[in-house]
Amino acid sequence: MAGKVIGDWIYFCPEEITVRELYHIFEEQGNVEIWEEAGVLEIPIGEKSSIDVESAQIHPKDEITLQFAAEHGAKSVFIVTFVPEDYEKAEQIMKQILAKFGGLFCGDTEDFMPQLR
């Protein structure tokens, strides 16, 4: 990936899903942890690191993110975090999610960059 690698992302999903549906993609890998009540999924991507996926709601006053989500047909939103050094491993996880549900991963930045589709 060109530019600065970041570890804070947003996943805009075009379907109404929960972390349970995301969990099903990775459950056969083992060691995947889910806290359904909290809306959190932890997917190991290294010996001591993971990609964390948390169900989120866009704050009603965050008009920019609300508009971006609407423009991209997002019905579910997740906050995705990992250690930037693990980007290549995290990218593989994000691509698996995109292959199953579509949508868009964006950097949690002012301009929603970088993006992964």
MOPAC internal coordinates of N, CA, C and O (Angstrom, degrees):
PM7 1SCF
backbone

  N    0.0000 0     0.00 0     0.00 0    0    0    0
  C    1.4541 1     0.00 0     0.00 0    1    0    0
  C    1.5213 1   108.87 1     0.00 0    2    1    0
  O    1.2310 1   120.66 1   -48.81 1    3    2    1
  N    1.3000 1   116.34 1   131.19 1    3    2    1
  C    1.4555 1   120.84 1   179.56 1    5    3    2
  C    1.5255 1   109.54 1   -76.58 1    6    5    3
  O    1.2310 1   120.86 1   -27.45 1    7    6    5
  N    1.2993 1   115.96 1   152.55 1    7    6    5
  C    1.4540 1   119.97 1   177.44 1    9    7    6
  C    1.5127 1   111.94 1    84.23 1   10    9    7
  O    1.2310 1   121.44 1     8.34 1   11   10    9
  N    1.3199 1   114.86 1  -171.66 1   11   10    9
  C    1.4568 1   121.60 1  -177.07 1   13   11   10
  C    1.5336 1   109.73 1   -73.86 1   14   13   11
  O    1.2310 1   121.57 1   -48.71 1   15   14   13
  N    1.3115 1   114.59 1   131.29 1   15   14   13
  C    1.4618 1   119.47 1   177.64 1   17   15   14
  C    1.5210 1   108.43 1   -83.12 1   18   17   15
  O    1.2310 1   121.21 1   -49.26 1   19   18   17
  N    1.3194 1   115.30 1   130.74 1   19   18   17
  C    1.4661 1   119.66 1   178.82 1   21   19   18
  C    1.5202 1   109.63 1  -117.66 1   22   21   19
  O    1.2310 1   120.73 1   -18.91 1   23   22   21
  N    1.3182 1   116.21 1   161.09 1   23   22   21
  C    1.4540 1   121.03 1  -179.09 1   25   23   22
  C    1.5145 1   113.75 1  -113.08 1   26   25   23
  O    1.2310 1   120.11 1  -176.14 1   27   26   25
  N    1.3303 1   117.39 1     3.86 1   27   26   25
  C    1.4662 1   121.25 1   179.84 1   29   27   26
  C    1.5195 1   108.92 1  -113.40 1   30   29   27
  O    1.2310 1   121.22 1   -63.62 1   31   30   29
  N    1.3393 1   115.27 1   116.38 1   31   30   29
  C    1.4554 1   121.92 1  -174.90 1   33   31   30
  C    1.5279 1   110.15 1  -130.27 1   34   33   31
  O    1.2310 1   121.31 1   -15.40 1   35   34   33
  N    1.3194 1   115.09 1   164.60 1   35   34   33
  C    1.4657 1   122.43 1   172.68 1   37   35   34
  C    1.5204 1   106.47 1  -125.42 1   38   37   35
  O    1.2310 1   121.08 1   -45.64 1   39   38   37
  N    1.3274 1   115.53 1   134.36 1   39   38   37
  C    1.4682 1   119.69 1   174.62 1   41   39   38
  C    1.5133 1   108.25 1  -106.99 1   42   41   39
  O    1.2310 1   121.03 1   -60.28 1   43   42   41
  N    1.3284 1   115.63 1   119.72 1   43   42   41
  C    1.4607 1   122.78 1   176.05 1   45   43   42
  C    1.5238 1   107.09 1  -101.35 1   46   45   43
  O    1.2310 1   120.43 1   -67.69 1   47   46   45
  N    1.3249 1   116.77 1   112.31 1   47   46   45
  C    1.4638 1   121.87 1  -176.48 1   49   47   46
  C    1.5244 1   110.23 1  -105.38 1   50   49   47
  O    1.2310 1   120.10 1   -46.08 1   51   50   49
  N    1.3359 1   117.42 1   133.92 1   51   50   49
  C    1.4657 1   120.57 1  -179.19 1   53   51   50
  C    1.5287 1   113.66 1   -76.78 1   54   53   51
  O    1.2310 1   119.91 1   176.13 1   55   54   53
  N    1.3317 1   117.77 1    -3.87 1   55   54   53
  C    1.4598 1   121.89 1   178.22 1   57   55   54
  C    1.5221 1   109.58 1  -114.39 1   58   57   55
  O    1.2310 1   120.97 1   -24.57 1   59   58   57
  N    1.3241 1   115.75 1   155.43 1   59   58   57
  C    1.4613 1   119.48 1   173.51 1   61   59   58
  C    1.5154 1   107.06 1   -83.49 1   62   61   59
  O    1.2310 1   120.89 1   -74.35 1   63   62   61
  N    1.3230 1   115.90 1   105.65 1   63   62   61
  C    1.4571 1   121.28 1  -179.32 1   65   63   62
  C    1.5250 1   109.71 1  -132.53 1   66   65   63
  O    1.2310 1   121.63 1   -13.71 1   67   66   65
  N    1.3264 1   114.48 1   166.29 1   67   66   65
  C    1.4629 1   121.57 1   175.67 1   69   67   66
  C    1.5243 1   108.01 1  -119.90 1   70   69   67
  O    1.2310 1   120.75 1    -2.96 1   71   70   69
  N    1.3207 1   116.17 1   177.04 1   71   70   69
  C    1.4642 1   118.87 1   176.85 1   73   71   70
  C    1.5285 1   111.06 1   -63.18 1   74   73   71
  O    1.2310 1   119.83 1   157.27 1   75   74   73
  N    1.3205 1   117.93 1   -22.73 1   75   74   73
  C    1.4730 1   120.71 1   177.92 1   77   75   74
  C    1.5306 1   110.55 1   -61.68 1   78   77   75
  O    1.2310 1   120.01 1   135.22 1   79   78   77
  N    1.3264 1   117.59 1   -44.78 1   79   78   77
  C    1.4708 1   120.31 1   178.31 1   81   79   78
  C    1.5309 1   111.09 1   -63.61 1   82   81   79
  O    1.2310 1   120.29 1   141.39 1   83   82   81
  N    1.3211 1   117.04 1   -38.61 1   83   82   81
  C    1.4640 1   120.53 1   176.86 1   85   83   82
  C    1.5320 1   110.21 1   -66.32 1   86   85   83
  O    1.2310 1   120.87 1   140.41 1   87   86   85
  N    1.3153 1   115.95 1   -39.59 1   87   86   85
  C    1.4676 1   121.12 1   179.59 1   89   87   86
  C    1.5268 1   110.90 1   -56.71 1   90   89   87
  O    1.2310 1   120.18 1   139.58 1   91   90   89
  N    1.3225 1   117.26 1   -40.42 1   91   90   89
  C    1.4701 1   121.05 1  -177.25 1   93   91   90
  C    1.5310 1   112.51 1   -60.13 1   94   93   91
  O    1.2310 1   119.75 1   153.19 1   95   94   93
  N    1.3305 1   118.09 1   -26.81 1   95   94   93
  C    1.4637 1   120.82 1   177.90 1   97   95   94
  C    1.5276 1   110.29 1   -65.76 1   98   97   95
  O    1.2310 1   120.66 1   145.15 1   99   98   97
  N    1.3324 1   116.33 1   -34.85 1   99   98   97
  C    1.4631 1   121.60 1  -169.49 1  101   99   98
  C    1.5194 1   115.18 1  -112.62 1  102  101   99
  O    1.2310 1   119.78 1   177.11 1  103  102  101
  N    1.3442 1   118.03 1    -2.89 1  103  102  101
  C    1.4635 1   119.53 1  -171.88 1  105  103  102
  C    1.5251 1   113.44 1   -60.35 1  106  105  103
  O    1.2310 1   119.78 1   150.34 1  107  106  105
  N    1.3370 1   118.02 1   -29.66 1  107  106  105
  C    1.4626 1   119.63 1  -179.19 1  109  107  106
  C    1.5246 1   112.21 1   -72.27 1  110  109  107
  O    1.2310 1   119.80 1   162.20 1  111  110  109
  N    1.3325 1   117.98 1   -17.80 1  111  110  109
  C    1.4605 1   121.19 1   177.58 1  113  111  110
  C    1.5216 1   111.65 1   -69.25 1  114  113  111
  O    1.2310 1   120.30 1   158.13 1  115  114  113
  N    1.3226 1   117.03 1   -21.87 1  115  114  113
  C    1.4569 1   121.00 1  -176.68 1  117  115  114
  C    1.5225 1   110.35 1    76.00 1  118  117  115
  O    1.2310 1   120.80 1   -15.93 1  119  118  117
  N    1.3085 1   116.08 1   164.07 1  119  118  117
  C    1.4720 1   123.97 1   178.99 1  121  119  118
  C    1.5203 1   114.50 1    63.24 1  122  121  119
  O    1.2310 1   119.53 1  -176.73 1  123  122  121
  N    1.3229 1   118.50 1     3.27 1  123  122  121
  C    1.4632 1   120.34 1   177.02 1  125  123  122
  C    1.5232 1   107.11 1   -79.37 1  126  125  123
  O    1.2310 1   121.18 1   -50.63 1  127  126  125
  N    1.3250 1   115.34 1   129.37 1  127  126  125
  C    1.4613 1   119.22 1  -178.39 1  129  127  126
  C    1.5196 1   109.67 1  -111.20 1  130  129  127
  O    1.2310 1   121.73 1   -39.15 1  131  130  129
  N    1.3320 1   114.29 1   140.85 1  131  130  129
  C    1.4678 1   119.85 1   179.46 1  133  131  130
  C    1.5235 1   109.02 1  -131.37 1  134  133  131
  O    1.2310 1   121.36 1   -42.90 1  135  134  133
  N    1.3123 1   115.01 1   137.10 1  135  134  133
  C    1.4575 1   122.70 1   172.95 1  137  135  134
  C    1.5289 1   105.26 1  -122.90 1  138  137  135
  O    1.2310 1   121.68 1   -91.35 1  139  138  137
  N    1.3370 1   114.39 1    88.65 1  139  138  137
  C    1.4700 1   119.10 1  -173.32 1  141  139  138
  C    1.5145 1   113.15 1   -60.21 1  142  141  139
  O    1.2310 1   120.30 1   137.58 1  143  142  141
  N    1.3308 1   117.04 1   -42.42 1  143  142  141
  C    1.4608 1   119.82 1  -177.91 1  145  143  142
  C    1.5204 1   111.20 1   -60.51 1  146  145  143
  O    1.2310 1   120.83 1   144.97 1  147  146  145
  N    1.3266 1   116.03 1   -35.03 1  147  146  145
  C    1.4664 1   120.96 1  -179.95 1  149  147  146
  C    1.5284 1   111.94 1   -88.53 1  150  149  147
  O    1.2310 1   120.26 1   169.23 1  151  150  149
  N    1.3332 1   117.12 1   -10.77 1  151  150  149
  C    1.4553 1   121.03 1  -178.87 1  153  151  150
  C    1.5165 1   112.53 1    69.50 1  154  153  151
  O    1.2310 1   120.56 1  -142.23 1  155  154  153
  N    1.3543 1   116.53 1    37.77 1  155  154  153
  C    1.4606 1   120.97 1  -175.29 1  157  155  154
  C    1.5265 1   110.58 1  -122.96 1  158  157  155
  O    1.2310 1   121.40 1   -41.34 1  159  158  157
  N    1.3182 1   114.93 1   138.66 1  159  158  157
  C    1.4608 1   122.96 1   176.75 1  161  159  158
  C    1.5254 1   107.43 1  -128.81 1  162  161  159
  O    1.2310 1   120.69 1   -47.74 1  163  162  161
  N    1.3330 1   116.29 1   132.26 1  163  162  161
  C    1.4623 1   121.33 1   178.92 1  165  163  162
  C    1.5197 1   108.37 1  -120.25 1  166  165  163
  O    1.2310 1   120.70 1   -63.14 1  167  166  165
  N    1.3290 1   116.27 1   116.86 1  167  166  165
  C    1.4610 1   122.34 1  -176.89 1  169  167  166
  C    1.5286 1   108.28 1  -112.37 1  170  169  167
  O    1.2310 1   119.74 1   -64.28 1  171  170  169
  N    1.3289 1   118.10 1   115.72 1  171  170  169
  C    1.4703 1   119.53 1   179.90 1  173  171  170
  C    1.5292 1   111.19 1   -64.05 1  174  173  171
  O    1.2310 1   120.62 1   -42.76 1  175  174  173
  N    1.3437 1   116.42 1   137.24 1  175  174  173
  C    1.4641 1   120.05 1   177.05 1  177  175  174
  C    1.5172 1   111.57 1  -128.94 1  178  177  175
  O    1.2310 1   120.80 1  -174.27 1  179  178  177
  N    1.2953 1   116.07 1     5.73 1  179  178  177
  C    1.4572 1   120.63 1   178.29 1  181  179  178
  C    1.5087 1   107.68 1  -167.77 1  182  181  179
  O    1.2310 1   120.72 1     1.94 1  183  182  181
  N    1.3186 1   116.23 1  -178.06 1  183  182  181
  C    1.4555 1   118.74 1  -178.33 1  185  183  182
  C    1.5172 1   111.97 1   -61.62 1  186  185  183
  O    1.2310 1   120.94 1   140.85 1  187  186  185
  N    1.3382 1   115.81 1   -39.15 1  187  186  185
  C    1.4612 1   118.58 1  -175.92 1  189  187  186
  C    1.5183 1   112.42 1  -128.07 1  190  189  187
  O    1.2310 1   120.03 1  -161.77 1  191  190  189
  N    1.3198 1   117.54 1    18.23 1  191  190  189
  C    1.4597 1   118.61 1  -178.55 1  193  191  190
  C    1.5173 1   111.20 1  -133.49 1  194  193  191
  O    1.2310 1   121.75 1   -16.72 1  195  194  193
  N    1.3145 1   114.25 1   163.28 1  195  194  193
  C    1.4630 1   120.00 1  -178.37 1  197  195  194
  C    1.5193 1   109.12 1  -149.43 1  198  197  195
  O    1.2310 1   122.16 1   -14.11 1  199  198  197
  N    1.3221 1   113.47 1   165.89 1  199  198  197
  C    1.4580 1   120.79 1   169.77 1  201  199  198
  C    1.5267 1   104.86 1  -106.94 1  202  201  199
  O    1.2310 1   120.57 1   -54.82 1  203  202  201
  N    1.3176 1   116.52 1   125.18 1  203  202  201
  C    1.4551 1   121.86 1  -177.81 1  205  203  202
  C    1.5273 1   108.87 1  -104.80 1  206  205  203
  O    1.2310 1   121.50 1   -48.38 1  207  206  205
  N    1.3235 1   114.73 1   131.62 1  207  206  205
  C    1.4622 1   121.52 1  -178.65 1  209  207  206
  C    1.5264 1   106.99 1  -121.54 1  210  209  207
  O    1.2310 1   120.64 1   -56.88 1  211  210  209
  N    1.3325 1   116.37 1   123.12 1  211  210  209
  C    1.4555 1   121.08 1  -176.38 1  213  211  210
  C    1.5227 1   110.18 1  -126.96 1  214  213  211
  O    1.2310 1   121.35 1   -53.01 1  215  214  213
  N    1.3208 1   115.03 1   126.99 1  215  214  213
  C    1.4522 1   120.93 1   176.64 1  217  215  214
  C    1.5296 1   108.57 1   -60.34 1  218  217  215
  O    1.2310 1   120.46 1   -41.25 1  219  218  217
  N    1.3324 1   116.72 1   138.75 1  219  218  217
  C    1.4649 1   119.54 1  -175.55 1  221  219  218
  C    1.5180 1   111.04 1  -139.87 1  222  221  219
  O    1.2310 1   121.95 1   -20.97 1  223  222  221
  N    1.3014 1   113.88 1   159.03 1  223  222  221
  C    1.4573 1   121.90 1   171.39 1  225  223  222
  C    1.5251 1   106.40 1  -119.36 1  226  225  223
  O    1.2310 1   120.48 1   -43.15 1  227  226  225
  N    1.3037 1   116.69 1   136.85 1  227  226  225
  C    1.4647 1   120.01 1   177.77 1  229  227  226
  C    1.5188 1   107.91 1   -76.85 1  230  229  227
  O    1.2310 1   120.88 1   -49.03 1  231  230  229
  N    1.3195 1   115.91 1   130.97 1  231  230  229
  C    1.4600 1   120.53 1   179.91 1  233  231  230
  C    1.5288 1   109.25 1   -60.49 1  234  233  231
  O    1.2310 1   120.39 1   -46.78 1  235  234  233
  N    1.3341 1   116.85 1   133.22 1  235  234  233
  C    1.4774 1   120.44 1  -177.72 1  237  235  234
  C    1.5284 1   114.42 1   -54.94 1  238  237  235
  O    1.2310 1   119.89 1   153.87 1  239  238  237
  N    1.3240 1   117.82 1   -26.13 1  239  238  237
  C    1.4631 1   120.48 1  -179.70 1  241  239  238
  C    1.5276 1   112.47 1   -88.04 1  242  241  239
  O    1.2310 1   120.36 1   174.07 1  243  242  241
  N    1.3326 1   116.93 1    -5.93 1  243  242  241
  C    1.4709 1   120.79 1   179.03 1  245  243  242
  C    1.5270 1   108.49 1   -86.24 1  246  245  243
  O    1.2310 1   121.56 1  -105.69 1  247  246  245
  N    1.3266 1   114.63 1    74.31 1  247  246  245
  C    1.4636 1   120.50 1  -173.57 1  249  247  246
  C    1.5221 1   112.83 1   -62.91 1  250  249  247
  O    1.2310 1   120.00 1   145.68 1  251  250  249
  N    1.3194 1   117.61 1   -34.32 1  251  250  249
  C    1.4663 1   120.82 1  -178.47 1  253  251  250
  C    1.5292 1   110.46 1   -65.04 1  254  253  251
  O    1.2310 1   120.61 1   133.16 1  255  254  253
  N    1.3254 1   116.44 1   -46.84 1  255  254  253
  C    1.4662 1   119.77 1   179.67 1  257  255  254
  C    1.5198 1   110.77 1   -69.36 1  258  257  255
  O    1.2310 1   120.07 1   141.01 1  259  258  257
  N    1.3185 1   117.47 1   -38.99 1  259  258  257
  C    1.4739 1   120.55 1   176.86 1  261  259  258
  C    1.5270 1   110.64 1   -59.30 1  262  261  259
  O    1.2310 1   120.70 1   135.54 1  263  262  261
  N    1.3182 1   116.28 1   -44.46 1  263  262  261
  C    1.4652 1   120.39 1   179.98 1  265  263  262
  C    1.5273 1   110.50 1   -65.72 1  266  265  263
  O    1.2310 1   120.15 1   136.84 1  267  266  265
  N    1.3312 1   117.31 1   -43.16 1  267  266  265
  C    1.4604 1   121.22 1   179.57 1  269  267  266
  C    1.5285 1   109.95 1   -60.95 1  270  269  267
  O    1.2310 1   120.63 1   135.65 1  271  270  269
  N    1.3339 1   116.41 1   -44.35 1  271  270  269
  C    1.4669 1   120.94 1   179.24 1  273  271  270
  C    1.5249 1   110.40 1   -61.53 1  274  273  271
  O    1.2310 1   120.27 1   136.80 1  275  274  273
  N    1.3260 1   117.10 1   -43.20 1  275  274  273
  C    1.4636 1   121.02 1   179.76 1  277  275  274
  C    1.5300 1   111.03 1   -64.33 1  278  277  275
  O    1.2310 1   120.63 1   137.11 1  279  278  277
  N    1.3266 1   116.40 1   -42.89 1  279  278  277
  C    1.4657 1   120.54 1   179.78 1  281  279  278
  C    1.5300 1   111.93 1   -61.06 1  282  281  279
  O    1.2310 1   120.60 1   150.70 1  283  282  281
  N    1.3257 1   116.46 1   -29.30 1  283  282  281
  C    1.4614 1   121.31 1  -177.42 1  285  283  282
  C    1.5309 1   112.27 1  -102.75 1  286  285  283
  O    1.2310 1   120.16 1  -168.22 1  287  286  285
  N    1.3210 1   117.31 1    11.78 1  287  286  285
  C    1.4570 1   121.98 1   174.79 1  289  287  286
  C    1.5181 1   114.64 1    62.96 1  290  289  287
  O    1.2310 1   120.32 1  -148.14 1  291  290  289
  N    1.3197 1   117.00 1    31.86 1  291  290  289
  C    1.4661 1   120.55 1  -177.66 1  293  291  290
  C    1.5247 1   111.51 1   -75.05 1  294  293  291
  O    1.2310 1   121.60 1   -51.24 1  295  294  293
  N    1.3358 1   114.55 1   128.76 1  295  294  293
  C    1.4667 1   120.28 1   175.44 1  297  295  294
  C    1.5268 1   110.46 1  -108.08 1  298  297  295
  O    1.2310 1   120.57 1   160.36 1  299  298  297
  N    1.3367 1   116.51 1   -19.64 1  299  298  297
  C    1.4672 1   122.33 1   175.94 1  301  299  298
  C    1.5262 1   107.87 1  -134.45 1  302  301  299
  O    1.2310 1   121.45 1   -34.19 1  303  302  301
  N    1.3295 1   114.83 1   145.81 1  303  302  301
  C    1.4583 1   120.57 1  -179.91 1  305  303  302
  C    1.5280 1   108.43 1  -131.72 1  306  305  303
  O    1.2310 1   121.22 1   -42.33 1  307  306  305
  N    1.3314 1   115.28 1   137.67 1  307  306  305
  C    1.4564 1   120.97 1   179.97 1  309  307  306
  C    1.5259 1   109.27 1  -133.55 1  310  309  307
  O    1.2310 1   121.06 1   -37.77 1  311  310  309
  N    1.3294 1   115.58 1   142.23 1  311  310  309
  C    1.4536 1   122.02 1   172.45 1  313  311  310
  C    1.5255 1   105.88 1   -91.31 1  314  313  311
  O    1.2310 1   120.58 1   -50.00 1  315  314  313
  N    1.3281 1   116.50 1   130.00 1  315  314  313
  C    1.4620 1   122.31 1  -176.24 1  317  315  314
  C    1.5255 1   108.22 1  -122.64 1  318  317  315
  O    1.2310 1   120.78 1   -55.25 1  319  318  317
  N    1.3412 1   116.12 1   124.75 1  319  318  317
  C    1.4618 1   119.45 1  -179.24 1  321  319  318
  C    1.5226 1   110.67 1  -131.90 1  322  321  319
  O    1.2310 1   121.73 1   -33.54 1  323  322  321
  N    1.3128 1   114.30 1   146.46 1  323  322  321
  C    1.4580 1   122.04 1   175.25 1  325  323  322
  C    1.5206 1   107.69 1  -161.64 1  326  325  323
  O    1.2310 1   120.68 1   -12.32 1  327  326  325
  N    1.3137 1   116.30 1   167.68 1  327  326  325
  C    1.4583 1   121.20 1   177.28 1  329  327  326
  C    1.5382 1   107.61 1   -72.54 1  330  329  327
  O    1.2310 1   119.64 1   -52.83 1  331  330  329
  N    1.3320 1   118.30 1   127.17 1  331  330  329
  C    1.4704 1   120.28 1  -176.83 1  333  331  330
  C    1.5297 1   113.78 1   -51.80 1  334  333  331
  O    1.2310 1   119.80 1   146.83 1  335  334  333
  N    1.3238 1   117.99 1   -33.17 1  335  334  333
  C    1.4647 1   120.85 1   179.58 1  337  335  334
  C    1.5287 1   112.06 1   -63.17 1  338  337  335
  O    1.2310 1   120.31 1   160.73 1  339  338  337
  N    1.3280 1   117.01 1   -19.27 1  339  338  337
  C    1.4686 1   121.89 1  -179.68 1  341  339  338
  C    1.5256 1   112.16 1   -96.45 1  342  341  339
  O    1.2310 1   120.17 1  -161.39 1  343  342  341
  N    1.3380 1   117.27 1    18.61 1  343  342  341
  C    1.4606 1   120.23 1  -174.68 1  345  343  342
  C    1.5264 1   112.84 1   -53.71 1  346  345  343
  O    1.2310 1   119.71 1   134.52 1  347  346  345
  N    1.3215 1   118.15 1   -45.48 1  347  346  345
  C    1.4674 1   119.52 1  -175.66 1  349  347  346
  C    1.5254 1   111.45 1   -61.00 1  350  349  347
  O    1.2310 1   120.12 1   139.60 1  351  350  349
  N    1.3233 1   117.38 1   -40.40 1  351  350  349
  C    1.4703 1   120.58 1   177.68 1  353  351  350
  C    1.5268 1   110.17 1   -69.54 1  354  353  351
  O    1.2310 1   120.80 1   137.90 1  355  354  353
  N    1.3256 1   116.07 1   -42.10 1  355  354  353
  C    1.4668 1   120.30 1   179.62 1  357  355  354
  C    1.5223 1   110.62 1   -64.42 1  358  357  355
  O    1.2310 1   120.59 1   143.19 1  359  358  357
  N    1.3285 1   116.47 1   -36.81 1  359  358  357
  C    1.4639 1   120.21 1   179.51 1  361  359  358
  C    1.5282 1   110.39 1   -60.36 1  362  361  359
  O    1.2310 1   119.91 1   141.81 1  363  362  361
  N    1.3173 1   117.77 1   -38.19 1  363  362  361
  C    1.4654 1   120.69 1   178.29 1  365  363  362
  C    1.5269 1   111.03 1   -62.98 1  366  365  363
  O    1.2310 1   120.33 1   139.13 1  367  366  365
  N    1.3232 1   116.97 1   -40.87 1  367  366  365
  C    1.4692 1   121.71 1   176.85 1  369  367  366
  C    1.5293 1   109.61 1   -63.34 1  370  369  367
  O    1.2310 1   120.55 1   133.53 1  371  370  369
  N    1.3273 1   116.55 1   -46.47 1  371  370  369
  C    1.4662 1   120.23 1  -179.50 1  373  371  370
  C    1.5239 1   110.66 1   -61.54 1  374  373  371
  O    1.2310 1   120.18 1   140.78 1  375  374  373
  N    1.3232 1   117.26 1   -39.22 1  375  374  373
  C    1.4667 1   120.48 1   178.48 1  377  375  374
  C    1.5276 1   111.49 1   -65.49 1  378  377  375
  O    1.2310 1   119.99 1   145.13 1  379  378  377
  N    1.3306 1   117.62 1   -34.87 1  379  378  377
  C    1.4644 1   119.97 1   176.70 1  381  379  378
  C    1.5298 1   110.35 1   -65.06 1  382  381  379
  O    1.2310 1   120.71 1   139.56 1  383  382  381
  N    1.3226 1   116.25 1   -40.44 1  383  382  381
  C    1.4721 1   120.40 1   178.29 1  385  383  382
  C    1.5270 1   109.94 1   -65.30 1  386  385  383
  O    1.2310 1   120.46 1   135.30 1  387  386  385
  N    1.3305 1   116.73 1   -44.70 1  387  386  385
  C    1.4724 1   120.31 1   179.24 1  389  387  386
  C    1.5262 1   111.26 1   -61.71 1  390  389  387
  O    1.2310 1   120.09 1   141.22 1  391  390  389
  N    1.3345 1   117.43 1   -38.78 1  391  390  389
  C    1.4657 1   121.12 1  -179.40 1  393  391  390
  C    1.5259 1   110.71 1   -63.31 1  394  393  391
  O    1.2310 1   120.36 1   146.49 1  395  394  393
  N    1.3267 1   116.91 1   -33.51 1  395  394  393
  C    1.4685 1   120.96 1  -177.73 1  397  395  394
  C    1.5339 1   112.22 1   -84.92 1  398  397  395
  O    1.2310 1   120.45 1   136.01 1  399  398  397
  N    1.3401 1   116.74 1   -43.99 1  399  398  397
  C    1.4605 1   120.02 1  -170.88 1  401  399  398
  C    1.5270 1   114.96 1  -117.04 1  402  401  399
  O    1.2310 1   120.03 1   170.80 1  403  402  401
  N    1.3352 1   117.56 1    -9.20 1  403  402  401
  C    1.4559 1   118.90 1  -176.56 1  405  403  402
  C    1.5168 1   111.09 1    72.81 1  406  405  403
  O    1.2310 1   121.15 1    18.78 1  407  406  405
  N    1.3124 1   115.41 1  -161.22 1  407  406  405
  C    1.4538 1   119.37 1   178.54 1  409  407  406
  C    1.5050 1   112.88 1    96.25 1  410  409  407
  O    1.2310 1   121.20 1    29.51 1  411  410  409
  N    1.3266 1   115.30 1  -150.49 1  411  410  409
  C    1.4522 1   121.77 1  -169.26 1  413  411  410
  C    1.5220 1   109.98 1  -155.90 1  414  413  411
  O    1.2310 1   120.91 1   -48.30 1  415  414  413
  N    1.3314 1   115.87 1   131.70 1  415  414  413
  C    1.4628 1   121.41 1   169.07 1  417  415  414
  C    1.5171 1   107.02 1  -101.19 1  418  417  415
  O    1.2310 1   120.40 1   -45.57 1  419  418  417
  N    1.3295 1   116.85 1   134.43 1  419  418  417
  C    1.4572 1   122.18 1   179.02 1  421  419  418
  C    1.5131 1   109.02 1  -131.72 1  422  421  419
  O    1.2310 1   121.52 1   -30.27 1  423  422  421
  N    1.3170 1   114.69 1   149.73 1  423  422  421
  C    1.4517 1   118.13 1   171.00 1  425  423  422
  C    1.5188 1   109.26 1   -62.25 1  426  425  423
  O    1.2310 1   120.67 1   -37.47 1  427  426  425
  N    1.3242 1   116.32 1   142.53 1  427  426  425
  C    1.4679 1   120.66 1   176.91 1  429  427  426
  C    1.5270 1   106.93 1   -80.76 1  430  429  427
  O    1.2310 1   121.96 1  -108.88 1  431  430  429
  N    1.3324 1   113.85 1    71.12 1  431  430  429
  C    1.4627 1   122.33 1  -175.60 1  433  431  430
  C    1.5236 1   109.04 1  -130.69 1  434  433  431
  O    1.2310 1   120.57 1    -9.21 1  435  434  433
  N    1.3218 1   116.51 1   170.79 1  435  434  433
  C    1.4669 1   120.63 1  -178.95 1  437  435  434
  C    1.5276 1   112.93 1   -60.31 1  438  437  435
  O    1.2310 1   120.39 1   146.15 1  439  438  437
  N    1.3352 1   116.86 1   -33.85 1  439  438  437
  C    1.4678 1   119.69 1  -177.93 1  441  439  438
  C    1.5379 1   113.55 1  -106.15 1  442  441  439
  O    1.2310 1   120.88 1  -167.30 1  443  442  441
  N    1.3433 1   115.93 1    12.70 1  443  442  441
  C    1.4686 1   121.55 1   179.14 1  445  443  442
  C    1.5259 1   112.99 1    57.85 1  446  445  443
  O    1.2310 1   120.78 1  -148.98 1  447  446  445
  N    1.3234 1   116.11 1    31.02 1  447  446  445
  C    1.4593 1   120.44 1   179.05 1  449  447  446
  C    1.5160 1   108.63 1  -115.83 1  450  449  447
  O    1.2310 1   119.30 1   -30.41 1  451  450  449
  N    1.2952 1   118.95 1   149.59 1  451  450  449
  C    1.4602 1   128.01 1    -1.96 1  453  451  450
  C    1.5245 1   111.47 1   -73.88 1  454  453  451
  O    1.2310 1   120.78 1    -6.21 1  455  454  453
  N    1.3222 1   116.10 1   173.79 1  455  454  453
  C    1.4607 1   121.35 1   178.89 1  457  455  454
  C    1.5162 1   109.99 1  -129.08 1  458  457  455
  O    1.2310 1   121.69 1   -31.08 1  459  458  457
  N    1.3211 1   114.37 1   148.92 1  459  458  457
  C    1.4547 1   122.40 1   176.98 1  461  459  458
  C    1.5187 1   106.57 1  -132.91 1  462  461  459
  O    1.2310 1   121.05 1   -57.43 1  463  462  461
  N    1.3407 1   115.60 1   122.57 1  463  462  461
  C    1.4765 1   121.02 1  -178.74 1  465  463  462
  C    1.5048 1   109.82 1  -117.09 1  466  465  463
  O    1.2310 1   120.10 1   180.00 1  467  466  465

